[in-house]
Amino acid sequence: MTKLRTVRSRILIGTCLSLAAALPGTAFAGDLTGTVTDASDTRALQSAQLRIVELNRVAESDRDGSFRFPDVAPGTYTLETTYVGAETRTQTVTIPDSGNATANVVLGTDGTILVLGQSANMTSALSRQKAADGVESVLTRDAVGQFPDQNVAESLRRLPGVNILNDQGEGRFVSVRGLDPELNATSVNGVRLPAPESDVRSVALDVISSDSIESIEVKKSLTPDMDADTIGASIEINTTSAFERRKNLLTAKIEGSFNDLSEKLTPKGSIDFAQRLGDNVGVSGGVSYYQRKFETDNVEADGWNEDDGLIFPEEVNYRDYDVERKRFSANLNFDFRLGSSTKLYARGIYSQFDDQEYRRETSLKLEDAGSITADGDNVQFSDEDGELQVQRSLKDRFERQRIRSIVLGGETNSDGWRIQYSGSYAKSSEREKGSIDPANFEKSFEDDGLTIGLDTSNPRIPRYYLSGPADVVLGDFVDPSEYELDSIQVTALSDSRDEEWGAKLDIGREFAMDNGSFTIQAGAKGRWRDKSYNLTTEYWENDDMTLADVVGSQTYRLIDISPVPDKKAVRAFFNANRSAFELNEFDSLFDSAVEDYSVSEDVMAGYLLGRWDSSKLRVIGGVRYEHTKNDIRANTVTSIEEDGTLPDGTIADEDTVIVAPNQFKRSYGDWLPSLTIRWAPQEALVLRAAAYKSLVRPKLSKLAPRFTIEQNDDDEREGEFGNPDLKPYQAWNFDAGVEYYLPGNGALSAGFFYKDVKNFIVDTKIEDPGTYNGIAFDEATIPINGKSAQIWGLELSYQQALRFLPSPLDGLLVSANYTYTDATGTVPIDGDITDLRDIRLPAASKHTFNAALGYEKGPVSLRLAGTYRSKYLDELGDDAEEDRIIDNHFQLDLSAKYDVTKQVQVFYEWVNINNAKYYAYNNVGARQNLLQFEQYKWTMKFGARVKF
């Protein structure tokens, strides 16, 4: 199947490129073409709006500054060019009786346009936002450089309605308008990125360095020519093009990074270039490397119960993280012009993210305590007539993620026709081999006189204390030789692969009309995707090994959790004494088999749209059709305890695992209409409205028919199932907005959005006996399509360069945006779709707010930025009080830059000034109970950028 799809994709790619090569290479008479650049002739200006006044026809400059008006009748006309922050430019152009005309436009001759710095970024981003068809927010390369962001996810949180979900204090997944990251789609250079992780569709954007990008566009409404698989937003990342610049570029940046917890200084460096190899050939690219060492102090609790007013956890974990991350990104781009009518390009990107994590953990397992008592904020757990278990463990995991993509394509304009074509390949992977995840050492206390107390006066950091006999409290509890190895779990292989071939063709014809132009456009696109996950995990046991063989020292700051394993000694001991370990074949086989799956997903799409353009009104209407075909494979894995009944009716004389492969196929189609209106009654005022239907396909890991049954010796069967019959999310979306562009450089905007989502997917727990796909169970967890969800909200944004203030305050810049999101849905209780409860949708923050105060004058550039998001639902519990909630988050960051010369700039950045922490909780007993707390402290960076 994979080879067949690959052949089909290559044929379609070849057809597209052959068609391009066969088209005429010169424009017909009557075409008015040109470029728009800044006054210094340094950079092309994208999204300048051009108008032939007498004909009321409009066009926009492309990313290389080029524009085209096809089929203009001979005559003399007035060409008007506008760009946010620049004076309107008018000039006279003449179309001869035969032949074409060229008109190059230069903006900013009065010095108000800059191509570098905060003001230039604001100008560029607002120009692109203003010219956009629908609702869109933009970050340009210069904007990314104004903030101390470590990756693309962190850069995006500066935009209206965007916040991020953190991992170890670093931005990872992007949430738009408070919605789950799974409802977004991400592309690089027009190529849809597959996801490295095995269990998600969303792409963790911490893999991509912010140094590798030219711009990021967050498109919150869709037109028929766009992929329809998004409800949150389409995030489109663009790398550099040599034709975007009028002069060759070579810059180098080097910096050091220091984390307050780790007290380690680590390097970062990047090189970027853009080179014209003649008038019609250009090459650009760059490389970036970042090493970061940091530490995290973590506390987690689980199994919260309420009994006669006493609220207590069944387990408390103290986790000490030492992490080293390395990020390498590279991109290379070629651009070609064939005559005046055809542009070709090749763009490639490679990103590698290495994550070495050491986690030392001390866990207090309290659920089998003989008695539990409380005194104010103190809860005591006794081992009298019960058991207290203490576990000390190590996780030594190395994980590598890679994302790579390449796209070949181009555009041909001829006689009013515009043809765009591309073929692409993208692959993402995540791989572990040999990780220890984890090694557990355990000690049980039964009737030893031990009492473990928890001081919860600070509910986010419960501190444990001990009482009992000295030989227990000061002896056995802290003696590493008392902690025997339970097992060492080795990830022999964790291999997630996700790759996609793609090809697309768009054909449009523009017709000159009275007072504007009308375009008919059609296109087709094919995407052939294969995702697979292969896990081999091994459990190794050694009855003679104790913690004393590998004991180390902690770097944990919240409380004493010693003794703990040494970070590297466990691996060294295991490798040196492999023959002394015995493999637990039952657990190894079971855990390996339940995770494996492979899914193919073929999407064939076509669309037709009509577009009306004039100086005041733009209307885009049409319909898209997408057909989806799946081939899904996984395993049915049944574990049967000794003395349980086997499928043939006999009794198992030992624990048994039965693995049977299964396969499901399906296909479905969706019609997706849309209508977008952009009206500009005045030059500074733009009103927008968009209505469209979109979809998000289920997670491939949820679709995978991974059917797991655990049967005990009483033949009670507990199941966990994937669901190959899941329907995609389907949403009707409506957006409306108004934008006012302030004199000089700035804008005010307000927007409203509404989404009605059908087939929302939730995991449901069924506690009554039943059957699923012919498999009997007594209780089960199954992902199902729930009822509808409604999402609505408001976006407000303000940004302005305060040039009208007296010197030196005229260098101030301000920006602020706020988003309110109300996202609610219903989920079944105990799997009963007629018994529902209302929830806020997962990852949906009600309030997000970003603000920045900047100053830019002469050689000095300063920026203080704050980001806030309110609490959100992370995971559903069995009932509302057990839901996992992530607390609100506010973070301050500072950046400062100084131009020593025109070629040399030094900078300083301070990340997480206020030591923003991570806190997750539930509401058992009508109070907040700790589920997870982490602190990371601040990171400082300093370095220099040099232009050659």
GINORLIN-V237891 format. One record per backbone hydrogen bond with DSSP energy under -0.5 kcal/mol. NH is the residue of the N-H (numbers start at 1). CO is the residue of the C=O. Records with the same first field share a line. If there is no record, write none. Layout:
BEGIN
NH: CO / CO
END
This chain:
BEGIN
5: 1
6: 2
7: 3
8: 4
9: 5
10: 6
11: 7
12: 8
13: 9
14: 10
15: 11
16: 12
17: 13
18: 14
19: 15
20: 16
21: 17
22: 18
23: 19 / 20
30: 99
31: 28
32: 69
33: 31 / 101
34: 67
36: 65
37: 105
38: 43
39: 107
41: 38
44: 244
45: 36
46: 44
47: 61
48: 45
49: 82
50: 48 / 59
51: 80
52: 57
53: 51 / 78
55: 52
56: 52
57: 52
59: 50
61: 48
62: 66
65: 62
67: 34
69: 32
70: 68
72: 30
73: 71
75: 95
77: 93
79: 77 / 91
80: 51 / 78
81: 89
82: 49
86: 83
89: 81
91: 79
93: 77
95: 75
96: 94
101: 31
103: 33
105: 35
107: 37
111: 108
114: 112
121: 117
122: 118
123: 119
124: 120
125: 121
126: 122
127: 123
128: 124
129: 125
130: 126
131: 127
132: 128
136: 134
137: 218
139: 216
141: 214
144: 140
145: 141
146: 142 / 143
147: 144
149: 144 / 147
152: 205 / 208
153: 205
155: 151
156: 152
157: 153
158: 155
159: 156
162: 159
163: 175
165: 173
166: 164
167: 170
170: 167
172: 165
173: 165
175: 163
177: 161
178: 161
179: 176
183: 180
184: 181
185: 233
187: 235
188: 191
189: 237
191: 188
192: 190
193: 186
204: 202
205: 172 / 203
207: 204
208: 205
209: 207
212: 209
213: 210
214: 238
215: 238
216: 139
217: 236
218: 137 / 216
219: 217 / 234
220: 135 / 218
221: 135
226: 223
230: 228
231: 183
232: 183
234: 219
235: 185 / 233
236: 217 / 234
237: 187 / 235
238: 215
244: 241
245: 242
246: 42
247: 42
249: 274
251: 272
252: 946
253: 270
254: 944
255: 268
256: 942
257: 266
258: 940
259: 264
260: 938
261: 936
263: 259
266: 257 / 264
268: 255
269: 289
270: 253
271: 287
272: 251
273: 285
274: 249
275: 283
277: 275 / 281
282: 335
283: 275
284: 333
285: 273
286: 331
287: 271
288: 329
289: 269
290: 327
291: 267
292: 325
294: 323
296: 321
297: 935
298: 296 / 319
299: 933
300: 317
301: 931
302: 315
305: 312
307: 310
310: 307
311: 309
312: 305
314: 302
315: 302
316: 364
317: 300
318: 362
319: 298 / 317
320: 360
321: 296 / 319
322: 358
323: 294
324: 356
325: 292
326: 354
327: 290
328: 352
329: 288
330: 350
331: 286
332: 348
333: 284
334: 346
335: 282
336: 344
337: 280
338: 342
339: 337
340: 25
341: 25 / 338
342: 338
343: 411
344: 336
345: 409
346: 334
347: 407
348: 332
349: 405
350: 330
351: 403
352: 328
353: 401
354: 326
355: 399
356: 324
357: 355 / 397
358: 322
359: 395
360: 320
361: 393
362: 318
363: 391
364: 316
365: 363 / 389
366: 314 / 364
367: 314
369: 366
370: 382
371: 382
373: 380
375: 378
378: 375
379: 454
380: 373
381: 452
382: 371
383: 450
386: 383
387: 368
388: 445
389: 365
390: 443
391: 363
392: 441
393: 361
394: 439
395: 359
396: 436
397: 357 / 395
399: 355
400: 431
401: 353
402: 429
403: 351
404: 427
405: 349
406: 425
407: 347
408: 423
409: 345
410: 421
411: 343
412: 419
413: 341
414: 417
417: 414
418: 508
419: 412
420: 506
421: 410
422: 504
423: 408
424: 502
425: 406
426: 500
427: 404
428: 498
429: 402
430: 496
431: 400
432: 494
434: 491
435: 491
436: 396
437: 435 / 489
438: 394
439: 394
440: 487
441: 392
442: 484
443: 390
445: 388
447: 383
451: 467
452: 381
453: 451 / 465
454: 379
455: 463
456: 377 / 454
459: 457
461: 458
463: 455
465: 453
467: 451
472: 469
473: 469
474: 470
475: 470
476: 471
477: 472
478: 475
479: 475 / 476
480: 478
482: 479
483: 480
484: 442 / 482
485: 545
486: 440
487: 440
488: 540
489: 438 / 487
490: 488 / 538
491: 435 / 489
492: 490 / 536
493: 536
494: 432
495: 534
496: 430 / 494
497: 532
498: 428
499: 530
500: 426
501: 528
502: 424
503: 526
504: 422
505: 524
506: 420
507: 522
508: 418
509: 520
510: 416
511: 518
513: 516
516: 513
517: 613
518: 511
519: 611
520: 509
521: 609
522: 507
523: 607
524: 505
525: 605
526: 503
527: 603
528: 501
529: 527 / 601
530: 499
531: 599
532: 497
533: 597
534: 495
536: 493
538: 490
540: 488 / 538
541: 582
545: 542
547: 480 / 483
548: 480
549: 546
550: 547
552: 564
561: 559
564: 552
566: 550
570: 566
572: 568
573: 569
574: 570
575: 571
576: 572
577: 573
578: 575
580: 577
581: 578
582: 541
584: 539
585: 583
588: 584
589: 585
590: 586
591: 587
592: 588
593: 589
594: 590
595: 591 / 592
596: 592
597: 533
598: 633
599: 531
600: 631
601: 529
602: 629
603: 527 / 601
604: 602 / 627
605: 525
606: 625
607: 523
608: 623
609: 521
610: 621
611: 519
612: 619
613: 517
614: 617
615: 56
618: 678
619: 612
620: 676
621: 610
622: 674
623: 608
624: 672
625: 606
626: 670
627: 604
628: 668
629: 602
630: 666
631: 600
632: 664
633: 598
634: 662
635: 596
636: 660
637: 635 / 707
638: 636 / 658
639: 709
640: 656
641: 711
643: 652
644: 641
646: 650
649: 646
652: 644
656: 640
658: 638
660: 636
662: 634
664: 632
666: 630
668: 628
670: 626
672: 624
674: 622
675: 691
676: 620
677: 689
678: 618
679: 687
680: 616
682: 685
685: 682
686: 739
687: 679
688: 737
689: 677
690: 735
691: 675
692: 733
693: 673
694: 731
695: 228
696: 729
703: 699
704: 700
706: 704
707: 635 / 705
708: 706 / 720
709: 637
710: 718
711: 639 / 709
712: 710 / 716
715: 712
718: 710 / 716
719: 779
720: 708
721: 781
722: 706
723: 702
726: 723
729: 696
730: 758
731: 694
732: 756
733: 692 / 731
734: 754
735: 690
736: 752
737: 688
738: 750
739: 686
740: 748
741: 684
742: 740 / 746
745: 743
747: 799
748: 740
749: 797
750: 738
751: 795
752: 736
753: 793
754: 734
755: 791
756: 732
757: 755 / 789
758: 730 / 756
760: 787
762: 784
764: 782
766: 764 / 780
767: 765
770: 777
772: 775
775: 772
776: 774
777: 770
778: 717
779: 717
780: 766
781: 719
782: 764
783: 721
784: 762
786: 760 / 784
787: 826
789: 757
790: 824
791: 755
792: 822
793: 753
794: 820
795: 751
796: 818
797: 749
798: 816
799: 747
800: 814
801: 745
802: 800 / 812
803: 801
805: 802
809: 806
811: 808
812: 809
813: 854
814: 800
815: 852
816: 798
817: 850
818: 796
819: 848
820: 794
821: 846
822: 792
823: 821
824: 790 / 822
825: 839
826: 788
827: 837
829: 832 / 835
830: 828
832: 829
833: 831
835: 832
836: 834
837: 827
839: 825
841: 823
843: 873
844: 841
845: 843
846: 871
848: 819
849: 868
850: 817
851: 866
852: 815
853: 864
854: 813
855: 862
856: 811
857: 860
860: 857
861: 897
862: 855
863: 895
864: 853
865: 893
866: 851
867: 891
868: 849
869: 889
870: 847
872: 886
874: 884
875: 884
882: 879
883: 880
884: 875
885: 883 / 921
886: 872
887: 885 / 919
889: 869
891: 867
893: 865
894: 910
895: 863
896: 908
897: 861
898: 906
899: 859
900: 898 / 904
901: 904
905: 945
906: 898
907: 943
908: 896
909: 941
910: 894
911: 939
913: 892
915: 912
918: 934
920: 932
921: 885
922: 929
923: 881
926: 923
927: 924
929: 922
931: 920
932: 920
933: 299
934: 918
935: 297
939: 911
940: 258
941: 909
942: 256
943: 907
944: 254
945: 905
946: 252
947: 903
948: 250
END
